[in-house]
Amino acid sequence: MGWDRPGYGPRHRWVVLAVGVGAQAAFAAMFSGIPVTGVSMRAGYHLSTEQLGLVLACLGLGVAASDLVWGLLTDRFGDRRVLLTGLTATGALLAVMAAAVTPSDGAGVALLALCLALAGALGGSVNGASGRAVMTWFGEGERGFAMSIRQTAIPVGGAIGVALLPWLAGSYGFGTAYAASAACCLAAAAATWRWLHEPPTSPAALPASDGDGPRASVPRASGGEGPRTTAPSPLRRWDVWRLALAGALLTVPQFAVLSFTAIFLHDVKGEDATLASVTVVIAQLGGGAARIWTGRRTDRTGTRRTHIRAIGTLAGLAMAGAAVLTDAPTPLTVTALALAGLLANSWHGVAYTEIAAMAGASRAGTALGLLGTTLFAMGFVTPLLIPLIITHASWAAVWALAAAASLLAVPLAPGEARARR
C-alpha cells in the first residue's frame, strides 16, 4: 500500500481521525455553546433580541465567508498547515476576548459581533482540513464511517459547549467562558502539530464520481502539500451544488433549535437555561449517534443520497410537530424540539462524505469548503430571520419555517438514480 514512512503505517489513520475529531469538537464547543449563553449574553451585554440575533449570526457569517477559502487552501497546502494556522489563531483570538471583550470591559454590540465573526472565520478552517485528512487516510469501505465519526464531534463537542459555557458564563463571567474555549482550540492545535501528517502515499485514492462510475485516482504531491489538482473543479458541477444547497436548507432547523431554544423556553415557557441546555444536549448527542449509524450503514449499502433525503423528510415532519405543539405543555414542546434537533443533526456525516466522493481526492477540500459555506451562510441568515418572524408573526411560524426548509431540501438533493445511471 505504499506505507513506507517509519512510524506512520495504516494504523495511524485512527490517530489522524482522533486528531480530526478533537479539532472539530474544539470548534463545535465554542460554536454551539456561545449561542446557548444567549439569555446571559443579552442581559450582560445589554442587547435587544434583534441585536442578540445579529451577534449570534456573526459566528455563522464568519464560517460562511471563509470555509471555501480554507478548502481551497487545504487542497493547495495540506490539512496539517491549515489546521495549525486556523486553530492557533482561533485560540489566540478567544484569549483576547477573555481579556478584553467581556461585559465588564464595556464591550458593545459592534465589537462583540466583529470578534465572533472572526472566531467563526478562523475556526472554520477545521471543516475542510480535518475532513480532507480523514478522506485521504481512509479507504472507500471505511470513509462513510470515519467521516461520520468526525462529524459526530460536532454534536458531541457542541453538547460539551452547551453544558459548560452557559454555566461558566453565568457563574464566573464571559471571560472564563471564552478562556475555556481558547484552551480547547490551543490543545487541538498541539495535537495537530504532534500527530497529524499526510500519508506517504494515498492509501486508497478517492476518485471523483460523475454518476457513471469512478474516475481514475489522482496522485498526491510529495512534500506534505495537497494532491495535484487535475480533476475538474466541483464548483462547476450542478449536482455538487444541489447537494450543497440542500444541505443549507437542512441546516435551518438545526440552527433554529440550537440558537433559539433557550430564548423560546425563557420568554414563552418561563424556563431557565437548564432545560434549554438539556434539550440541546439531547439533540446534539442523539444526532451524533445517528451520524455514526448512518455512516456505517451507507458504507455497506452505498445509499448516502437516499439517507439524506429520508432524514430531510423526518426532520421536516418533526419540526412541523414542534410548530403544532408550540403552545402545548412544556414537556410536549421540549420533546418535539429535541427530536427535531436530533434529526437535524444526523445527516452531516453522509453529506460530507458524499460531496467529497463526488469531487475526488484532489478537490475534496474545495467540495467540503463549498458545503460548509452554504451551511454556515444559512447559519448566518437563520438567526437574523427568526427575530423578525417572532416580531411580526409567532414562534409557531418560526418552527413551521424550519419544517418547510427541511422538506424543500428533499427534492433538491440529488437522488441515487442520477448518480448511478
C-alpha positions in Angstrom: 0.0 0.0 0.0 3.0 2.3 0.0 3.2 2.9 3.7 7.0 3.5 3.6 7.4 6.3 6.1 8.5 4.9 9.5 6.0 5.3 12.3 3.1 6.2 10.0 1.6 2.9 8.9 -2.0 2.2 8.1 -3.0 2.1 11.8 -2.0 5.8 12.1 -5.3 6.6 10.3 -7.1 6.1 13.6 -4.8 8.7 15.2 -5.5 11.1 12.4 -9.2 10.5 12.9 -8.8 11.2 16.6 -7.0 14.5 15.9 -9.7 15.5 13.4 -12.4 14.7 16.0 -10.6 16.8 18.6 -10.2 19.7 16.2 -13.8 19.6 15.1 -15.0 19.2 18.7 -13.0 22.1 20.0 -14.5 24.5 17.4 -18.0 23.0 17.9 -17.9 23.5 21.7 -17.4 27.2 21.1 -19.7 27.5 18.1 -22.6 25.7 19.8 -22.0 26.7 23.3 -21.9 30.5 22.9 -25.5 30.7 21.4 -26.9 28.9 24.4 -25.5 31.7 26.6 -28.0 33.9 24.8 -30.0 34.8 27.9 -26.9 35.8 29.9 -25.4 37.5 26.8 -28.5 39.5 26.2 -28.5 40.7 29.8 -24.8 41.1 30.4 -24.0 43.0 27.2 -27.4 44.9 27.3 -28.6 43.6 23.9 -32.0 43.6 22.4 -33.3 40.3 21.0 -32.6 41.7 17.5 -29.0 42.6 18.4 -28.5 39.2 20.0 -29.6 37.6 16.8 -27.1 39.7 14.8 -24.3 38.8 17.2 -25.0 35.1 17.1 -25.4 35.2 13.3 -21.9 36.6 13.0 -20.5 33.2 14.1 -22.1 31.6 11.1 -21.2 34.5 8.8 -17.5 34.1 9.7 -17.5 30.5 8.8 -19.6 31.1 5.6 -17.2 33.8 4.4 -14.1 31.7 5.0 -14.9 28.0 4.6 -14.5 27.8 0.8 -11.2 29.7 1.0 -10.0 27.3 3.7 -11.0 24.4 1.5 -9.0 25.8 -1.5 -6.0 26.4 0.8 -6.3 22.9 2.1 -6.1 21.4 -1.4 -3.1 23.6 -2.1 -1.1 23.4 1.2 -2.4 20.3 3.0 -4.5 19.8 6.1 -1.7 20.0 8.7 -0.7 23.5 7.8 -4.3 24.8 7.5 -5.4 23.2 10.8 -2.3 24.5 12.7 -2.9 28.0 11.4 -6.7 28.1 12.0 -6.7 26.5 15.4 -3.9 28.6 16.8 -5.3 31.8 15.5 -8.8 30.9 16.9 -7.4 30.1 20.3 -5.4 33.4 20.4 -8.5 35.4 19.4 -10.6 33.8 22.1 -7.9 34.5 24.7 -8.0 38.2 23.7 -11.8 38.1 24.0 -11.4 36.7 27.5 -9.1 39.5 28.5 -10.8 42.5 26.8 -14.2 41.7 25.2 -16.4 41.0 28.3 -19.4 42.9 29.7 -17.1 44.3 32.5 -14.8 45.7 29.8 -17.7 47.7 28.4 -17.7 45.8 25.0 -20.5 46.8 22.8 -22.5 45.0 20.1 -20.2 46.0 17.3 -17.0 44.7 18.9 -18.7 41.6 20.1 -20.1 40.9 16.6 -16.8 41.5 15.0 -14.9 39.2 17.3 -17.5 36.4 16.9 -17.3 36.8 13.1 -13.5 36.5 13.3 -13.8 33.5 15.6 -16.1 31.8 13.1 -13.8 32.7 10.1 -10.7 31.4 11.8 -12.3 28.3 13.4 -13.9 27.4 10.1 -10.6 26.0 9.0 -11.4 22.7 10.8 -14.2 21.8 8.5 -12.4 21.2 5.2 -9.0 20.4 6.6 -10.0 17.8 9.1 -12.4 16.3 6.6 -9.8 16.0 3.9 -7.4 14.4 6.3 -9.9 11.7 7.0 -10.8 11.2 3.4 -7.1 10.7 2.4 -6.2 8.3 5.2 -9.2 6.0 4.9 -10.3 3.7 2.1 -13.6 3.7 0.3 -15.2 1.0 2.5 -14.5 3.0 5.7 -14.8 6.6 4.7 -18.5 7.0 5.5 -18.0 5.6 8.9 -14.8 7.6 9.6 -16.4 10.8 8.3 -19.5 10.2 10.4 -17.3 9.8 13.5 -15.5 13.1 12.6 -18.9 14.8 12.1 -20.1 13.3 15.4 -17.5 15.5 17.0 -19.7 18.5 16.1 -22.7 17.4 18.2 -20.6 15.9 20.9 -18.3 18.9 21.2 -21.4 21.1 20.9 -23.0 19.2 23.7 -20.0 19.8 25.9 -20.0 23.5 25.0 -23.8 23.7 25.6 -23.4 22.1 29.0 -20.3 24.1 30.0 -20.3 27.6 28.5 -23.7 28.8 29.8 -22.7 27.6 33.3 -19.3 29.3 33.1 -20.7 32.5 31.7 -23.5 32.6 34.4 -21.3 31.6 37.3 -17.9 33.1 36.5 -18.5 35.5 33.6 -17.8 35.5 29.9 -14.1 35.9 30.4 -13.9 32.4 31.8 -16.2 31.0 29.1 -14.0 32.5 26.3 -10.8 31.3 28.1 -12.1 27.7 28.3 -12.9 27.8 24.5 -9.4 29.2 23.8 -7.8 26.4 25.8 -9.7 23.7 23.8 -8.6 25.2 20.5 -5.0 25.5 21.5 -5.0 21.9 22.8 -6.4 20.8 19.5 -3.6 22.7 17.7 -1.0 21.0 19.8 -2.4 17.6 18.9 -2.4 18.5 15.3 1.3 19.6 15.4 2.2 16.3 17.1 0.2 13.7 15.3 -1.4 14.9 12.0 0.7 14.1 9.0 0.0 13.4 5.3 0.1 9.7 4.4 3.3 8.9 2.5 1.1 7.8 -0.4 -2.7 7.8 -0.6 -4.0 4.5 0.9 -6.9 4.4 -1.4 -7.0 7.5 -3.6 -10.5 8.9 -3.7 -11.9 9.0 -7.2 -14.2 11.7 -8.5 -17.7 10.4 -9.2 -19.7 11.9 -12.1 -22.6 9.5 -12.0 -21.1 7.0 -14.5 -18.7 5.3 -12.1 -15.4 6.5 -10.6 -12.7 8.4 -12.4 -9.0 7.5 -12.2 -7.3 8.1 -9.0 -5.4 11.3 -8.6 -1.8 11.1 -7.2 -0.8 13.1 -4.2 2.0 15.6 -4.3 5.1 15.0 -2.2 6.5 17.2 0.5 3.4 17.4 2.6 1.3 19.5 0.3 -2.1 18.7 -1.2 -2.6 16.4 -4.2 -2.0 17.7 -7.7 -5.3 19.1 -8.7 -6.1 17.6 -12.1 -9.8 16.8 -11.6 -12.4 19.3 -12.8 -13.5 21.8 -10.1 -16.6 20.8 -8.1 -17.7 24.4 -8.3 -18.6 23.8 -11.9 -20.9 20.8 -11.3 -24.6 21.3 -10.7 -25.0 18.0 -8.8 -22.4 19.1 -6.3 -24.2 22.5 -5.9 -27.6 20.7 -5.5 -26.2 18.7 -2.6 -24.6 21.8 -1.0 -27.8 23.9 -1.4 -29.9 21.0 0.0 -27.6 20.9 3.0 -28.1 24.6 3.5 -31.9 24.1 3.8 -31.4 21.2 6.1 -29.4 23.5 8.4 -32.3 25.8 9.1 -34.0 23.5 11.7 -30.6 22.8 13.2 -29.7 26.4 13.8 -33.2 27.3 14.8 -33.1 24.7 17.6 -29.5 25.4 18.6 -29.7 29.2 18.6 -33.2 30.0 19.9 -34.4 27.1 22.1 -33.1 28.9 25.2 -34.8 32.2 24.2 -38.1 30.4 23.4 -38.2 28.5 26.6 -37.3 31.6 28.7 -39.6 34.0 27.0 -42.6 31.8 26.3 -42.4 29.0 28.8 -40.7 30.8 31.7 -37.9 28.2 32.0 -34.3 28.9 32.9 -31.2 27.9 30.8 -31.0 24.4 32.4 -33.9 23.0 30.4 -32.7 24.6 27.2 -29.2 23.1 27.8 -30.7 19.6 28.4 -32.9 19.9 25.2 -30.0 20.9 23.0 -27.6 18.3 24.5 -30.2 15.6 23.8 -30.4 16.8 20.2 -26.6 17.0 19.9 -25.8 13.6 21.4 -28.7 11.9 19.7 -27.7 13.4 16.4 -24.1 12.3 16.9 -25.2 8.7 17.5 -27.4 8.9 14.4 -24.4 10.2 12.3 -22.3 7.1 13.2 -25.2 4.7 12.4 -25.9 6.3 9.0 -22.2 6.4 8.2 -21.7 2.7 8.9 -25.0 1.8 7.1 -24.2 3.8 4.0 -20.7 2.3 3.8 -22.5 -1.1 3.3 -25.4 0.0 1.1 -23.9 2.9 -0.9 -27.2 4.8 -0.5 -25.9 8.1 1.0 -28.2 10.3 -1.1 -31.3 8.3 -0.2 -30.5 8.7 3.5 -30.0 12.4 3.2 -33.5 12.7 1.6 -35.1 10.4 4.2 -33.6 12.5 7.1 -34.8 15.7 5.5 -38.4 14.3 5.4 -38.3 13.1 9.0 -36.7 16.4 10.3 -39.4 18.4 8.5 -42.2 16.3 10.0 -40.7 16.6 13.5 -40.2 20.4 13.1 -43.9 20.7 11.9 -44.8 18.8 15.1 -42.9 21.4 17.2 -44.9 24.2 15.4 -48.2 22.5 16.2 -47.1 22.0 19.9 -45.8 25.5 20.5 -48.5 26.3 23.0 -48.8 22.8 24.4 -47.5 21.8 27.9 -43.7 22.4 28.1 -42.7 18.7 28.2 -44.5 18.1 24.9 -43.0 21.1 23.2 -39.5 20.3 24.5 -39.8 16.7 23.3 -40.7 17.8 19.8 -37.8 20.3 19.7 -35.3 17.7 20.9 -36.5 15.2 18.3 -36.4 17.7 15.5 -32.9 18.9 16.6 -31.7 15.3 16.8 -32.8 14.6 13.2 -31.5 17.9 12.0 -28.1 17.0 13.4 -27.9 13.5 11.9 -27.3 13.9 8.2 -24.0 15.7 8.1 -21.6 12.8 8.0 -23.1 11.2 4.9 -23.4 14.5 3.2 -19.8 15.5 3.7 -18.7 12.0 2.6 -20.8 12.1 -0.5 -19.7 15.6 -1.6 -16.1 14.7 -1.1 -16.5 11.5 -3.1 -18.2 13.3 -5.9 -15.3 15.8 -6.1 -12.4 13.4 -5.9 -9.3 13.4 -3.7 -7.6 16.3 -5.5 -10.7 18.6 -4.9 -12.1 17.2 -1.6 -11.1 20.3 0.3 -12.9 22.6 -2.2 -16.0 20.5 -2.1 -16.1 20.3 1.7 -15.5 24.0 1.8 -18.4 24.6 -0.6 -20.7 22.6 1.6 -19.5 24.4 4.7 -20.0 27.7 3.1 -23.6 27.1 2.2 -24.4 25.6 5.6 -22.9 28.4 7.5 -24.3 31.1 5.2 -27.7 29.7 6.2 -26.5 29.7 9.7 -25.9 33.4 9.4 -29.3 34.1 7.8 -31.4 32.0 10.2 -30.6 33.9 13.4 -31.3 37.2 11.6 -34.6 36.0 10.2 -36.0 34.4 13.4 -36.4 37.6 15.4 -38.2 39.2 12.5 -40.6 36.3 12.4 -41.1 36.4 16.2 -41.9 40.1 16.0 -44.3 40.0 13.0 -45.7 36.5 13.4 -45.2 33.9 16.2 -42.9 31.2 17.5 -45.1 28.6 15.8 -44.3 30.4 12.5 -40.6 30.0 13.3 -40.8 26.3 13.7 -43.1 26.0 10.7 -40.5 27.8 8.5 -37.8 25.4 9.7 -40.1 22.5 8.8 -40.7 23.9 5.3 -36.9 24.4 4.7 -36.2 20.8 5.6 -38.9 19.5 3.3 -37.8 21.6 0.4 -34.4 20.1 0.7 -35.7 16.6 -0.2 -36.4 17.2 -3.9 -33.4 19.5 -4.3 -30.9 16.9 -3.1 -29.6 14.7 -6.0 -31.0 11.1 -6.0 -29.3 7.8 -6.3 -30.7 7.1 -9.8 -28.9 10.2 -11.1 -25.7 9.1 -9.6 -25.9 5.5 -11.0 -27.4 5.6 -14.4 
